[in-house]
Amino acid sequence: MTPTAPDARVHLDTHPVHCSAVVATVAGTAAAEVLAGLTSDGWHPVAADALVMVRIDREEPYWAEQTAKALAADGVRVDISPRLREAMDEEWSWAFYPMPWCTRDEMREVSDQAQQIYDAIRTGRLQIHAHAHDGHTTVAVGTYATGLSVHLHGEDHLRCENYPYDDTDGSKDQAIKDFRRLYGDAVRVGPAPLTTTEREADQARGPFTQPTVTGRPLNVPVYLAAPADPEATLDQFLDKNRTWEKHDRWPSEATYAIHESLVYGIELHHPHAPGPRDDLWAVAAYKTPVGDRIWHATVTAGTPEGIITTLLEAVADEHGWSRTTWAASTTTSDRKPVLPLLDGYSWDESVTDAGSMWTSPDGGCRIRHDQKSTWSVNGGKDPQHPSWALKFSEHTPPEVIQQVVFELAEGLGPRRPRALRSPAARSTPATRPPTPGPHPPPGRGR
C-alpha cells in the first residue's frame, strides 16, 4: 500500500451502473501516490482521478472495505458513501453454492483464488490453449508465463486449477495431450467465450461519467430499465454464439436466428410502430428439425435488454437444461424457477385460486405461475398497464426461467424513458404474436 499521504482524500462509492463494482475518487496533492498504490493493488483507472474495483465474485464491497482500512492506516482520509457502507455491512451468500459445507470466509477464499485465475487470463499471464464443456461446466487447459501448465475447471467465482504440470520441457504439450484425451470431440481451440459476468466486468472497467454531476442515479432495477434495441441485442447474441445463424424473411417481416441443430429458434418480428406490450420476440424448442414444438416463450417490445439477453443466453446454454424431462419440466408445484428469490431478495409471495405470484419489493415487477403450469413476467409500476411482458409456455425448462428470474432479482439497467409509459404508448393497437419456427424461408443470410 502507499506510504503515508497526509494530503490525500479518497471517496469510495458504488459504480453508477454495475451493481457490485466500487469506484474510488482521489483528490489532494498526494493523489498521484495513492492512485499508483491502488493500481498496484488491482484497482483499474477509469479517469484521471478515479479507479474502479470490479471482480467476478461480486465481493467488491468486502475488498473495498479492506482497502479503506489500509488507506486509513497510512494516514489517507477515506470517505465511504452510505450506499457502499450498506453493501459492506450486508450479509449474503451464493444461491445453490456447490460446496454448502464452506463457511462464508471459505467461500470468499475460493472466490479469490478464482479471481486470481481470471486476472491472470485477462492480463495475459495465463494463456488458454483450448477449452471444452464437460456436460456440467467449462474446462480448459493453459500455461502460465512462468511455464507452469494447468487444467482449469469451472467458470467465474468457481473456476479452479486441476492437474497442475511442472514447468519442465514438454509439460505444456503433455497438458494439452491429456486434455484432448479427457474431453475428445468437445475440445475447442483457444479460450471459451466470455461469461455474462466477465462481459459485465469488462464494461465496468470502461470510462464513465461520474454520477455526482447530476446527483441522480444512472441505473434502476433491470425490470424498470429502458427497452432493448432489438436489432443490436440480436446481433450481439449472434456475435457471441457462433453456433447460431441469422436469416431474414424478405421483405423485412422478421429475422430468425437458428441453432445449427435446427431444433432451437429465435424470431424477431418487425411490426410497424410496435407498442411496448406488443409481442416482438419469440424463442422455441422442437423435438427434431421437422418435429413438433416442445416449448416457447414470447417477449414484448418494451422489455429491457438485460432480460432479453439473459433469456437468449439461457436458451443457448443447452447444457444447463437440455436433459430436462419435458413432460415433467414445469408442474404446478414446481418452485425451482423462483428459488433465486428465496435468497434474501424480499420479493412478496401471494397465492390465489389462479396460481402464485411474486412481486418485487418496489412493486415494479411481477412473476406469475398459473394452474396451467405456465409462467409469465411483467414489469412497470402499474400492474394494469405493464411496460413489458414475457410469457413461458408449459414445459419450458425451469432452468431457463430461473436464469431470467435471477436477472430480475439482481440486474440493473439504464433508466426507462417516460414517453414509453405514456397513455399514448399504452393505446397502441397490438400486432399479431410472432410464430417462431426453426424453418424460416430462404433469406439473405447472415
N, C-alpha and C positions, 0 to 999 in steps of 0.2 A: 504494500500500500504506500501511498505518497508520504513524504515527510510532513512534519507539522506545517500547516499553512494557515497562519492566523488571519490573513485577509482573503479567505475563500469561503463562498457560501454555495451550498448545493440544495436545490429544491427537487424532491422526489415526488412523482405523481404517476398515476396510471396513464397508459398510452391513450391518445384520443380516439383510436379506432379499434385496436386489438385488445381484447378483454383482459388478458393477464400480463401483458408486457408493461415495463416500467420505464419512465423517462426521467433522466437526471439533467437538470439545467444548472449550469455552473457559472458563477459570477465572482468578481473580485480580482485583485491584482495577481493573486497566485492561482488563477483559474487554469492556466496552461499546465501547471504541475498536477493539479487534480484531474484534469482531462486525460493527461498521459497515464496517470495511475489507474484510472477507471478503465481506460482502453486496454491496458495490460491485464486487467482482471476480467476481461471478456465483454465489457460494455462496447457497443458499436456506435461510432459517431454518426449522427444524422443531421447535424447542423454545427455551425461554428462554436456554439456554446452548449450543445446538447448531445446526449448519448442515450441509447436505448438498450435495455437488457431484455432479450427475448429468448426463451427457451422452449424446447419441445415437450417439457413435462409440466408446464403451467405452474411452476414453482417460483416464478419471478418475485412475488411479494416476499417470500421467505428469504431468498438470497439478497434482495434489495435491503431487507432489514439487517442482514449481516454486514452488508456494505455500509449502511448508515452507522452501525456501531463502530466499525473500523475507522470510518472518517472522523467520527466524534472523538475517538481515542487519539487521533492525530491532530486534534485541535481545529478541525473543519466544522463550521456551523452547518447543521443539516436541518432542513425543514421538510416534514412529511405531510402531504395533503391528507385531509380527512378520508377521502375515498381510498387512498392507498393504505392508510392506517387500518381501516376497516378490513381490507383484504388481508393485511398481515395478521390480524387477530382472528380471522375466520378459521374455523376447524372444518376440514372436508377430507374426503377420501375418494379414491378412484372407484367408479362403478364397475362391478364384475372383474375386480382385480384377480389375476390368475394365481396369485400367491397369497391367499387370505390369512395365512399364518404370520405374515410380516407385520411388524409394528409400523406406525406412521413414519418413524425415523428410518426404519429399514427400507420402506417403500421409497423414501426420499433418496437413500443411498443407491438403490437400484436405478432410480431415475437419473441420478447424477452421473453414474457410470455410462448410461445410455447417452446422456448429453455429451460426454467427452468423446464418445464414438462419433456422434453426429457432427460435432465441431471438427474432428479430425477429417471426416469425409468432406465437409463443406470447405475447409481451408486447404485441401489437397494433401494433407499429411497422411491420409489413408486412401489409397487408390483401390476402387472396387473393380475387379476383373469381370465378374459375372454374378447373376442373381437368378433366383427361381422362386416358385411358390410351392411349398411342401404340402399343400392341402389345408393348411391352417394359417400360415403366416409367411412373410417374406424371409428368405435366407440368402446369403451372399458370401462371396469369397473375396478377400482383398489383402493388400500388403502395405504395411506402414513404411514411411520414409526411412525408418531405422533398419528395414529388411525383414522385420517380423511379419509373417503371414498368418491370417486367421480366417476361420469361418464365422459368420455372423448369423444370429437367429433373432427374429422379431422385428418390430417396427416402433418408431417413435420412442416413448419412455420405457419400452420393454425390450429394446434391442440390446443384445449382449454378445459376448465373444464365446465361441465354441471352438474346440480343436485348434489351439494355437500351435504354430510350427516355429521352429527356431529360425534364426537368420542366416543359416548356412547356405552355401551354394546349392541350388536345386530345390530348396524348400518351397519357393513360390510355385514352381512347376508341379511339385507334388501336391500342394494345397489345391491347385486348380484341377489336377487329375482326380483327386479324391472327391472333390465337389461334383464333378461331372459324373463320377461313378455313383454317387449317392442320389443325384436328382435327375440324371438321364435326359430325356427329351424336354423336361421342364426348364432346363438351363437356358438363359438368355445372356448374351454378351453385354457387359457394361453394368452400370448401376441401375437399380429399379427406379421407376417413375417416382417423383416426389409424392409423399403422402399429403393429405389436406393440411395436416399440422405443419409440415415442412414448408408448404407453399405460403401458409399464413405467416410463418416466421420470416421467410424471405421478404414478404410485403412489409412486415413491421420494421425491418431494418432499412427500409427506404426512407427518403426525406419526407417530411410532413410539415404542415403549418401548425405552430403552437396554438393550442386552443384558447390561450389567455387573450388573444386578440379580440374575440367577440364575447368571451365569457359564457358561451352557450355550448352544451355538449354536441359533439360532432357525430355521435353514434347513438343508436337506440337498439333495443332488443330486435333480433332479426325479423320477428313476425310483424313489427311495426315499420320495417325499413322500406326504402324505395323499391319499386318494382324492377325486375331484371330487364336488361336489354336482351331480347330473345336471341337474336342472331349472334351477338357476341358471346352469350352464355353457351350456346350450342357449339360455336367454333372453338371456344376454349376447351370444352369437353372433348371434342374430336382431336384437337392438338395433343392432348394428353393420352387419349385412349386410341391407339393406332389399330386396334382390332375392330373398330367401328368405322363404317364408310358412309359418306354423305351422298344422298340422292335428292334431286329436286324434281317435283312434279310441275310440269310446264302446262299452262303459263302461271307460274308463281302461286299455285294454290296451296302447296305445302312443301315442307322439306322433311326428308326422312334421314335417320341415322340407323343403320342396320349392322348388327354384330356379325362377324364373319361366320358364326354358326348358323345364321339365318333364323334363329329362334327367339331373339330379343330385338325389339324395335322401338324407336323413339320417333314421334311425329310432332313437328312444329307447324301448326296451322297458320295461315296468313289471311285472316278475315279483314275486311275493310273497316278501319276505325274501331277496333275492339274495345269494349268497356272492360274495366278491371275485373269483373266477375264473369267474363266470357271465357269459355274453355279455349285454351291456346295450345297446351301441351298434352301429349298422351304417351305413356310407355306401356309396353305389353310383353308378355312372355307366352310362347307357344310350345306345345308338346314336341312338334317336329317342324321342319321348314314348311311343310304343307298341312300341318295338323291344326287342331282346334286351339283357340286361345285359352290359356290357363288362368291368367290374372292380368289386370291392367290398372293403371292409375291415370287420373286426369288432373291438370293444373290450370288455373285461370291466369289471365293476362296480368293481373295486379300482383302476382306472387313475387316476393323478394328473391334476389339472385342466390343468396346463401341457401335457401330452402330448395330451389330447383337444382342447384349444383349438387347438394347433398343427395337428393333423390337420384339424379343421374349416376353419380359415383357409386351409390349403393347398388343400383342395378348392374353397373359394370363390374362390381366386385362379386362376381358369381360364386367365388369360393366361400363367401360368407353365408350364402343362402340356398344355392342350387341343389343341395342334397335334402332340402326340406320335403317332407311327405306332403304333397299338395293337398290331399283331401283333409288332412288334419292340421294344415298350416295356420289357419285362423279360426278359432271356435269362440263361442260366446263367452266362455270362462277364461280364455287366454289373455293374461295381462302382460305377457312378455314385451309387447311393443312399448308400453308405458313404464317399464321398470326404471329407465333413467330418471323419471320424475320423482321416484321414491327416494332418491339420494340427496335429500335436503333442499329441493328446489321450491317447496312450499306451494305447489300447484294444488288447487282445491278440487277434490273429487266429489261428484254428486251422482246419485243413481235414481233413475226414473223408470217407468214402465217401458219406455222406448229404448233404454240402454244406459250406458255410463258416459259421463262427461268429465273432463279435466280442464280447469280454467287457470290461466296464468295468474300470478299474484296481482298484476296490474289490470287484469280483465281484458287484455289486448289479444288474447288467443284462446281458442277452444278446440279441444280434441274430443271427438265422439266415437263411441263404439256401440253400434246398434244391435238389435236382436237378430239381424240377418247376417251377422258376422262381417260387416263392412266397417271400415274406419274412414273418418273424414276430419279435416282440419280447416278452420277458417280464422282469419286474422282481421284486426281492426277493433276499435273501441266500441262500435255499435254492433251488437250481435244480430240485429235485424237487417243491417246493411253492411255486411263484412266487406273488407277491402280486397280480399282474395280468398280462394278456397282450393283445397287439394282433397281428392277422393280416391280411396283404395277399394278395389273390388274384393269380393270374397276370395279367399285362397291366396291373397297377397302374402308373401313370406313375412313373418313377423320381424325377421332381421332387417328387412328393407324399411318397414315402418319405424322400427326402433332407431335407425340411423337418423331419420327425419326428426323424430321426437327429441333425440339428443341435441340436434342442431337448434330446435325450438327452445330447449332449456338453456343453452349456453351461448348461442350465436349472437353476433352483433352485426349491424349494417348501417349504411347512411340513412339519414332521416328521410321519411317519405314526404314528397311534395303535397301541400294541402290540396292542390287542384284535383288530384286523383280521387279524393274523397268528397268532392263537391256533389250537391244534388244533381247537377247536370251529368256528371260522370255516372252516377248511380242509375240514371234513367236511360242509359244507352241500351238499345234492344240487344238481346243475346243472339249470337250466331249459333249455328248447329255445332254440337260437340264433334271434335275430330274423331276419326275412326282409325286407330293405329293398326298397322299391319306390317309384317316383315317382307311384303312383296310389293314395293312401290313400282309404278310404271317406269319404263326406261326414262332416265333423265340425263342431265348434263354431267353427272358425276361430281366427284369432289375435286 
